[in-house]
Amino acid sequence: MLQYLHLKSKVLNMNSEQQENFFIITAEKYAELVGLPIGVVRGQLDRRQLPVFKVGKRRFINMIQLRLNVLAGLNK
C-alpha cells in the first residue's frame, strides 16, 4: 500500500511534460493530449474502453497497455 501512495504522490506532483513521458497519466492529461473533452474520456473509462491502472480511488490511463493494444490491432 505504501508503494501505491508513493506512486500516487509522484504522479500527481508531476508537470505536464513529465506525465507525458510516464507510463500512466491522468484522464485530464490524456484528454489534453488527444484533444477530447474530459467528459468523453471519463465516459471511455467508465465503459472500459481505455486501459486503467488504479491507485486507491484514482484511475490513471495505462499508456503502455494502450500502446500495446494499438500495436496488436495493427498486426491483425
N, C-alpha and C positions, 0 to 999 in steps of 0.2 A: 504494500500500500504506500509505503514511503517513497518508493521509486516513482509511482504514478503521480504523487503530489509534487515531486521534484520536476517531473516532466511537464506537468500542467503549468507550474510556475514558470518554467523555462520558455515554453511555447507562448504563453500569454504575455510575457515580457519582451518578446522579440519584435523588432520593427518589421515593416512590410517586406523589405529586401531579404532579411534573414528568414522569414517564414516562407518566402518563395522558393528558397533553396533547401527547405527542410522536407522531411518525408511525410509529415502530416501538417495540414493547415486548417485554419478556422473556416467556417462556412462563409463568413463575411469576406475573407481574403479570396476564397475560391470564386465567389460571386464577382468580385472586382476583377480577377484575372480573366474570367471567361465572358464578362460583360452581361451577366444576368442579374435581375433584381434578387435581393436576398430572399424574398418570399418564394421565388421559384426554386432556389437552391434548397431552402428548408423543405419544400414540398418533395423534391427529389430525395432528400434524406429520409423523410417520413415514408416514402414509397419504396425505400431501399434501392434506389437506382444509382446511388453512389456508395463506394466502399467506406465504411466508418471505422474509426478507432475511438473507443470511448475511454475517457479519463474521468472517473466519477460520474457526474451528471452531464458533463460536457461531451459533445460529439465533435470529432475532428475528421476531416476527409483524408483518407489514406491515399496519398498521391502515388506511392509505389504500386499498390494494388490497382489503382485506376490506370496507370500506365501499362501494367501487365495485361489488364483486361482489353485495352485498346490494341496492344500488340497481338493478343490471341485472336481478336476479331479480324485483324489484317491478314493473319496467316491462314484463315479458313478458305 
